[in-house]
Amino acid sequence: MKGNRRNNLHLSDVVKMRRSPMFMTMVKPVGATCNLDCSYCYYRDKAEIYGKCQTTMTYEVLEEYIKQYLTSVSQPVVTFCWHGGEPLLAGKEFFRRAVELQQQYAGGKKIENTLQTNGTLVDEEWCCFFKENGFLVGVSLDGPRAIHDAPRVACGNRPTFDKVMSAIGMMNRGGVDFNVLATVNSASEGHGTEIYNFLREITSYIQFLPVVEYIKCRDKGLSPLIVSPDEEDCELAPWSVTSQGFGQFMCDVYDAWVVRDVGRKYVQLFDITLANWCAVQPSLCAFCETCGDALVVEYNGDVYPCDHFVYPEYLLGNINEKQLVEMYNSDEQRRFGRDKREAMPLECKRCTYNFLCRGECPKHRFDVAKNGEPYLNALCEGYKMFFRHTTADMRYMKTLLQKGLPPMEVMQQARRRLNKTL
């Protein structure tokens, strides 16, 4: 969204600028390197930035990152988010060293670790490590076998479903805390109820991530390159979910959830929507008014403003040359965060549901509004469909919370409503 910057400061911006630094980091210990070849992976092609040559983060860079992060932030609980690519490729000794360094530089702060994995490298030893060190593990699982294996394959187009399910079994037996991240792509459309019913038997915490990517064709024999939608001669990737398809998917998941699982199973979008109805800061930056509080640290120490904006033009610097807090507090990063709000088209600002979505993630804002303004979210109609569908229940859950009652009481109302329409 560069090139559309304005300098409108709100009171919340000033408060943020004057407070002690509070931000998250997502660290890529092996960059984009991965043992899978998922068709829709938005991070796989980041290796192109580094000449297709990414290696494991050195212990020197690891120590500098951990030291800077822990000494920069003011929050008493500091969360390290290990991501990729496939972070387990860094190896067990790397993560043991990371935990040692965290304790060395903690300075009285509480340390938490989250790790996102494709699950195929998990073994009993990894499970022991996760359990002993309190890691919360996110496992990528798109649904039942046919839906999961459509895009999520190993080299040679080999399926991965069985390995992922084996890893989940090991984590269950080992008492590892884990949740599931499921993408919503073209193969998922029309299968919302089926996918939710499958995943709810595996975990109580589910994140659904819509996949909308742009690609650029390369020479014959090479797979398309996933690029920014600002690139010339790019086109929408065939695996992208449609706006209406995403909206219907989330409505179907919601209808399966709201009649039996409120207070028992947790779907990230539902929690976020209720939080915004209650004027509570949501847990995901995509649904906040501004962004810019989640830096990405690459394997070599390069820092970017967001996981979805790892492009050369967005590079903030390197931790071997600048301090993390300096990059977080930079004018460039602050403008990046405010652009989420300032670049929003008038159609969005006047929308009934603006307080619920806040334009969602800037990475999806490449459509054109009815008045010709740019930066309309490509999933706008889908989100509107979902917000309309859930408004009555969300208002009721808000009322229940205001009265000190559990929101699970909404299930009786939902059952009556859905029985009338089924």
C-alpha positions as CSV (number, residue, x, y, z in Angstrom):
1,M,0.0,0.0,0.0
2,K,3.0,2.3,-0.4
3,G,2.3,5.4,-2.4
4,N,-1.0,6.2,-0.7
5,R,0.3,7.4,2.6
6,R,-1.2,10.2,4.6
7,N,-0.2,11.7,7.9
8,N,-3.4,11.9,9.8
9,L,-2.7,11.2,13.5
10,H,-5.4,10.1,15.8
11,L,-5.3,10.2,19.6
12,S,-4.7,6.4,19.7
13,D,-1.6,6.9,17.4
14,V,-0.1,9.5,19.8
15,V,-0.8,7.3,22.8
16,K,0.9,4.4,21.0
17,M,3.9,6.5,20.1
18,R,4.4,7.7,23.7
19,R,3.9,4.4,25.5
20,S,6.7,1.9,26.2
21,P,7.3,-0.4,23.2
22,M,4.9,-3.3,23.0
23,F,5.1,-5.4,19.9
24,M,5.3,-9.0,18.7
25,T,7.8,-10.7,16.5
26,M,7.5,-13.7,14.1
27,V,10.9,-15.3,13.6
28,K,11.8,-17.4,10.5
29,P,14.8,-19.6,11.7
30,V,15.1,-21.2,8.3
31,G,13.5,-18.5,6.2
32,A,11.2,-19.9,3.6
33,T,12.9,-23.3,3.5
34,C,10.4,-26.1,3.8
35,N,10.2,-29.8,3.2
36,L,6.8,-29.5,1.6
37,D,5.7,-28.0,-1.7
38,C,2.2,-26.6,-1.0
39,S,0.8,-25.0,-4.0
40,Y,-0.7,-22.0,-2.2
41,C,2.2,-21.2,0.2
42,Y,2.6,-17.4,0.3
43,Y,6.0,-17.6,1.9
44,R,7.8,-20.2,-0.3
45,D,8.9,-17.7,-2.9
46,K,10.5,-15.4,-0.4
47,A,13.7,-17.4,-1.0
48,E,13.9,-15.5,-4.3
49,I,14.8,-12.4,-2.3
50,Y,17.8,-14.2,-1.0
51,G,19.0,-15.7,-4.2
52,K,17.2,-19.0,-3.4
53,C,19.9,-19.6,-0.7
54,Q,18.5,-19.5,2.8
55,T,20.2,-21.4,5.6
56,T,19.5,-21.9,9.3
57,M,19.8,-18.8,11.5
58,T,23.2,-18.8,13.1
59,Y,23.5,-18.9,16.9
60,E,25.0,-15.4,16.8
61,V,22.0,-14.0,15.1
62,L,19.7,-16.0,17.3
63,E,21.3,-14.6,20.4
64,E,21.2,-11.0,19.1
65,Y,17.5,-11.4,18.2
66,I,16.5,-12.9,21.6
67,K,18.5,-10.3,23.5
68,Q,17.1,-7.4,21.6
69,Y,13.5,-8.6,21.7
70,L,13.5,-9.2,25.4
71,T,15.2,-5.9,26.3
72,S,13.1,-3.9,23.8
73,V,9.6,-4.7,24.9
74,S,7.8,-3.6,28.0
75,Q,5.2,-6.3,28.3
76,P,5.7,-8.7,31.3
77,V,4.8,-11.7,29.1
78,V,6.9,-12.0,25.9
79,T,5.8,-14.5,23.2
80,F,8.2,-15.9,20.7
81,C,6.5,-17.0,17.5
82,W,8.5,-19.5,15.5
83,H,7.4,-19.7,11.9
84,G,8.6,-20.6,8.4
85,G,8.8,-22.2,5.9
86,E,9.1,-25.2,8.3
87,P,10.8,-24.1,11.5
88,L,11.5,-27.6,12.7
89,L,14.1,-27.9,10.0
90,A,16.3,-25.7,12.3
91,G,16.7,-28.8,14.4
92,K,16.2,-29.7,18.1
93,E,19.6,-28.3,19.2
94,F,18.7,-24.9,17.7
95,F,15.6,-24.7,19.8
96,R,17.3,-26.0,22.9
97,R,19.8,-23.2,22.5
98,A,16.9,-20.7,21.9
99,V,15.3,-21.7,25.2
100,E,18.6,-21.3,27.0
101,L,19.1,-17.8,25.6
102,Q,15.5,-16.8,26.5
103,Q,16.2,-17.7,30.1
104,Q,19.5,-15.9,30.0
105,Y,18.0,-12.6,28.8
106,A,14.5,-12.9,30.4
107,G,15.2,-10.3,33.0
108,G,12.2,-11.3,35.1
109,K,9.8,-11.5,32.1
110,K,7.7,-14.5,31.5
111,I,8.5,-16.4,28.3
112,E,6.0,-18.1,26.0
113,N,6.7,-19.9,22.8
114,T,4.4,-20.7,19.9
115,L,5.4,-22.6,16.8
116,Q,3.7,-23.2,13.5
117,T,4.5,-26.5,11.8
118,N,3.3,-28.6,8.9
119,G,3.6,-31.6,11.3
120,T,5.4,-33.9,9.1
121,L,8.7,-33.8,11.0
122,V,7.2,-34.2,14.5
123,D,8.4,-37.2,16.4
124,E,8.3,-38.4,20.1
125,E,11.5,-36.4,20.9
126,W,10.0,-33.2,19.6
127,C,6.8,-33.8,21.6
128,C,8.9,-34.2,24.8
129,F,10.7,-30.9,24.0
130,F,7.4,-29.1,23.4
131,K,5.9,-30.4,26.6
132,E,8.9,-29.8,28.8
133,N,9.2,-26.2,27.5
134,G,5.5,-25.3,27.3
135,F,5.4,-24.7,23.6
136,L,2.0,-24.1,22.0
137,V,2.1,-25.8,18.6
138,G,0.0,-24.8,15.7
139,V,-0.5,-27.6,13.2
140,S,-1.4,-26.9,9.6
141,L,-4.3,-29.2,8.6
142,D,-6.9,-28.2,6.0
143,G,-9.5,-30.8,6.7
144,P,-10.2,-34.4,5.8
145,R,-7.7,-36.3,3.6
146,A,-9.0,-35.3,0.1
147,I,-9.2,-31.6,1.0
148,H,-5.9,-31.5,2.9
149,D,-3.9,-33.5,0.3
150,A,-5.1,-31.4,-2.6
151,P,-2.6,-28.5,-2.0
152,R,-0.5,-29.8,0.9
153,V,2.0,-32.2,-0.7
154,A,5.6,-33.1,-0.2
155,C,8.1,-33.0,-3.1
156,G,7.1,-35.4,-5.8
157,N,3.4,-34.6,-5.2
158,R,3.4,-37.1,-2.2
159,P,0.4,-36.7,0.2
160,T,1.0,-35.5,3.7
161,F,-2.3,-36.2,5.5
162,D,-1.2,-39.5,7.3
163,K,2.0,-37.9,8.6
164,V,0.1,-34.9,10.0
165,M,-2.5,-37.1,11.7
166,S,0.3,-39.2,13.2
167,A,2.0,-36.1,14.6
168,I,-1.3,-35.0,16.1
169,G,-1.7,-38.5,17.7
170,M,1.8,-38.2,19.2
171,M,1.1,-34.7,20.6
172,N,-2.1,-35.9,22.2
173,R,-0.4,-38.8,23.8
174,G,2.5,-36.5,25.0
175,G,0.2,-33.9,26.4
176,V,1.4,-31.1,24.0
177,D,-0.8,-28.1,23.8
178,F,-1.7,-27.6,20.1
179,N,-4.3,-26.0,17.9
180,V,-5.1,-26.3,14.2
181,L,-4.7,-23.8,11.4
182,A,-6.8,-24.6,8.3
183,T,-6.5,-22.6,5.1
184,V,-9.7,-21.8,3.2
185,N,-8.8,-22.2,-0.4
186,S,-10.7,-23.2,-3.6
187,A,-10.6,-26.8,-2.6
188,S,-12.4,-25.9,0.7
189,E,-15.3,-24.0,-0.9
190,G,-18.6,-25.7,-0.2
191,H,-17.2,-28.0,2.5
192,G,-17.4,-25.7,5.6
193,T,-19.6,-28.0,7.6
194,E,-17.6,-31.1,6.7
195,I,-14.3,-29.5,7.5
196,Y,-15.5,-28.1,10.9
197,N,-17.0,-31.4,11.9
198,F,-13.7,-33.1,11.1
199,L,-11.5,-30.6,12.9
200,R,-13.7,-30.3,16.0
201,E,-12.9,-33.9,16.8
202,I,-9.2,-33.2,16.7
203,T,-8.9,-29.9,18.6
204,S,-10.8,-27.2,20.6
205,Y,-9.0,-24.3,18.9
206,I,-9.3,-23.7,15.2
207,Q,-8.0,-20.8,13.0
208,F,-9.4,-20.5,9.4
209,L,-7.0,-18.6,7.1
210,P,-8.4,-17.4,3.7
211,V,-6.1,-17.9,0.8
212,V,-6.1,-15.2,-1.9
213,E,-2.8,-14.9,-3.8
214,Y,-1.5,-13.5,-7.0
215,I,1.0,-15.3,-9.3
216,K,3.3,-14.5,-12.1
217,C,4.1,-17.1,-14.8
218,R,7.7,-18.0,-15.3
219,D,9.7,-20.0,-17.9
220,K,8.2,-23.3,-19.0
221,G,8.9,-26.0,-16.4
222,L,9.0,-23.6,-13.4
223,S,6.0,-23.2,-11.1
224,P,4.4,-19.8,-11.0
225,L,5.9,-17.2,-8.7
226,I,3.6,-15.9,-5.9
227,V,3.9,-12.1,-6.0
228,S,2.4,-8.9,-4.7
229,P,-0.8,-7.9,-6.6
230,D,1.0,-4.7,-7.4
231,E,3.3,-6.6,-9.8
232,E,2.7,-6.1,-13.5
233,D,1.3,-9.0,-15.6
234,C,0.2,-11.0,-12.5
235,E,-3.1,-12.9,-12.1
236,L,-5.2,-14.3,-9.4
237,A,-4.0,-17.8,-8.4
238,P,-6.4,-20.6,-9.2
239,W,-6.3,-21.9,-5.7
240,S,-7.6,-18.7,-4.2
241,V,-11.0,-18.8,-2.4
242,T,-13.7,-16.6,-3.9
243,S,-15.2,-13.9,-1.7
244,Q,-18.7,-15.5,-1.8
245,G,-17.2,-18.9,-1.3
246,F,-15.3,-17.7,1.8
247,G,-18.4,-16.0,3.2
248,Q,-20.5,-19.1,2.8
249,F,-17.8,-21.3,4.2
250,M,-17.6,-19.3,7.4
251,C,-21.4,-19.1,7.7
252,D,-21.6,-22.9,7.4
253,V,-18.9,-23.4,10.0
254,Y,-20.7,-20.9,12.3
255,D,-24.0,-22.7,12.0
256,A,-22.4,-26.0,12.9
257,W,-20.6,-24.3,15.9
258,V,-23.3,-22.1,17.3
259,V,-25.9,-24.9,18.0
260,R,-23.5,-27.1,20.1
261,D,-20.0,-25.8,20.7
262,V,-20.2,-22.3,22.1
263,G,-17.9,-22.3,25.2
264,R,-16.5,-25.7,24.2
265,K,-14.8,-25.1,20.8
266,Y,-13.1,-21.9,19.8
267,V,-12.9,-20.6,16.3
268,Q,-10.7,-17.5,15.9
269,L,-12.9,-15.5,13.7
270,F,-15.9,-15.9,16.0
271,D,-13.9,-14.8,19.0
272,I,-12.6,-11.8,17.1
273,T,-16.0,-10.8,15.9
274,L,-17.5,-11.0,19.4
275,A,-14.6,-9.0,20.8
276,N,-15.2,-6.2,18.3
277,W,-19.0,-6.3,19.1
278,C,-17.9,-5.8,22.8
279,A,-15.4,-3.0,21.9
280,V,-12.6,-5.2,23.1
281,Q,-9.2,-5.2,21.3
282,P,-9.3,-8.3,19.0
283,S,-6.4,-10.8,19.2
284,L,-5.6,-10.6,15.5
285,C,-4.1,-7.5,13.9
286,A,-6.1,-7.9,10.7
287,F,-9.2,-6.8,12.6
288,C,-7.7,-3.9,14.4
289,E,-7.9,-0.3,13.3
290,T,-4.2,-0.1,12.6
291,C,-1.4,-2.7,12.3
292,G,2.4,-2.7,12.5
293,D,2.8,-4.4,15.9
294,A,4.1,-7.7,14.5
295,L,7.6,-7.5,13.0
296,V,9.1,-10.4,11.0
297,V,12.7,-11.4,11.7
298,E,14.3,-13.4,8.8
299,Y,17.0,-16.1,9.2
300,N,19.8,-13.5,8.6
301,G,18.4,-10.9,10.9
302,D,16.5,-8.8,8.3
303,V,13.4,-7.2,9.7
304,Y,10.1,-6.6,7.8
305,P,6.9,-4.8,9.0
306,C,4.6,-7.9,8.6
307,D,4.6,-11.5,7.6
308,H,2.6,-10.6,4.5
309,F,4.9,-7.8,3.4
310,V,8.2,-9.5,3.1
311,Y,9.3,-7.7,-0.1
312,P,12.6,-5.8,-0.6
313,E,10.8,-2.4,-0.7
314,Y,9.5,-3.0,2.8
315,L,12.8,-4.0,4.5
316,L,13.2,-2.0,7.7
317,G,16.8,-3.1,8.4
318,N,18.8,-5.8,10.0
319,I,19.3,-6.5,13.7
320,N,23.1,-6.7,13.3
321,E,23.0,-3.0,12.2
322,K,19.9,-1.6,14.0
323,Q,18.0,-2.3,17.1
324,L,14.6,-4.0,16.9
325,V,13.0,-1.2,18.9
326,E,14.5,1.4,16.6
327,M,12.9,-0.3,13.6
328,Y,9.6,-0.7,15.4
329,N,9.6,3.0,16.3
330,S,10.7,4.2,12.9
331,D,8.6,6.6,10.9
332,E,8.4,4.0,8.2
333,Q,6.9,1.4,10.4
334,R,4.5,3.8,12.0
335,R,3.2,4.9,8.6
336,F,2.9,1.3,7.6
337,G,0.7,0.7,10.6
338,R,-1.5,3.8,10.0
339,D,-1.8,3.0,6.2
340,K,-4.3,0.2,7.2
341,R,-6.7,2.9,8.3
342,E,-5.8,5.8,6.1
343,A,-5.8,3.9,2.8
344,M,-9.3,2.5,3.5
345,P,-11.8,3.6,0.8
346,L,-14.8,5.7,1.7
347,E,-17.1,2.8,1.0
348,C,-15.4,0.9,3.8
349,K,-15.4,3.8,6.2
350,R,-19.2,4.2,5.7
351,C,-19.9,0.5,5.9
352,T,-22.2,-0.9,8.7
353,Y,-19.6,-3.6,9.5
354,N,-16.5,-1.4,9.5
355,F,-16.2,-1.8,13.3
356,L,-16.0,-5.5,12.9
357,C,-13.5,-5.9,10.1
358,R,-11.6,-2.6,9.9
359,G,-10.8,-3.5,6.3
360,E,-9.2,-6.8,7.3
361,C,-5.6,-7.5,6.3
362,P,-4.0,-5.0,3.9
363,K,-2.6,-8.0,1.9
364,H,-6.2,-8.7,0.7
365,R,-7.0,-5.0,-0.2
366,F,-6.4,-5.0,-3.9
367,D,-9.9,-4.6,-5.3
368,V,-11.6,-1.3,-6.4
369,A,-14.5,0.3,-4.6
370,K,-17.7,1.3,-6.4
371,N,-16.5,4.9,-6.6
372,G,-13.2,3.9,-8.1
373,E,-11.1,4.2,-5.0
374,P,-8.4,1.5,-4.6
375,Y,-7.7,-0.8,-1.6
376,L,-11.1,-2.5,-1.2
377,N,-10.7,-5.9,0.4
378,A,-11.0,-8.7,-2.1
379,L,-13.0,-10.7,0.5
380,C,-15.4,-7.8,1.4
381,E,-18.6,-9.4,0.2
382,G,-17.7,-12.6,2.0
383,Y,-17.1,-10.9,5.3
384,K,-20.4,-8.9,4.9
385,M,-22.2,-12.2,4.3
386,F,-20.7,-13.6,7.5
387,F,-21.3,-10.5,9.6
388,R,-25.0,-10.3,8.5
389,H,-25.5,-13.9,9.2
390,T,-24.1,-13.7,12.8
391,T,-25.4,-10.2,13.9
392,A,-28.4,-11.4,15.9
393,D,-26.4,-14.0,17.8
394,M,-23.4,-11.7,18.4
395,R,-25.7,-9.0,19.8
396,Y,-27.3,-11.6,22.1
397,M,-23.9,-12.9,23.3
398,K,-22.8,-9.3,24.0
399,T,-25.9,-8.8,26.1
400,L,-25.3,-12.1,28.0
401,L,-21.7,-11.0,28.7
402,Q,-22.9,-7.6,30.0
403,K,-25.2,-9.4,32.4
404,G,-22.4,-11.6,33.6
405,L,-23.9,-14.7,31.9
406,P,-22.1,-17.2,29.8
407,P,-22.4,-16.7,26.0
408,M,-23.1,-20.4,25.6
409,E,-26.8,-19.6,26.4
410,V,-27.0,-18.3,22.8
411,M,-27.2,-21.9,21.6
412,Q,-30.9,-22.2,22.5
413,Q,-31.7,-19.1,20.5
414,A,-29.6,-20.4,17.6
415,R,-31.3,-23.8,17.5
416,R,-34.7,-22.1,17.3
417,R,-33.5,-19.8,14.5
418,L,-31.9,-22.5,12.4
419,N,-34.8,-24.9,12.9
420,K,-37.0,-22.3,11.2
421,T,-34.7,-22.0,8.2
422,L,-33.7,-25.6,7.7
